[in-house]
């Protein structure tokens, strides 16, 4: 699931934290429509997954120029 979470993070341009607890390898197929992210959210629900808005402490790497 971590790879799938990273793909969602890339597409939605927001941090995604995988809290499913799933550790096996899965073959998931979902549809993505850039113009309507709700289609993807509906696809996740069909798989028994959901995106939940929340706050988590995460490690980040910050680059800056002096």
QUIMONOR-V698036 format. One record per run of one state. SS is the DSSP state (h for helix, s for strand, l for the rest). FROM is the first residue (numbers start at 0). TO is the last residue. If there is no record, write none. Layout:
{{SS,FROM,TO} {SS,FROM,TO}}
This chain:
{{l,0,0} {h,1,11} {l,12,35} {h,36,45} {l,46,65}}
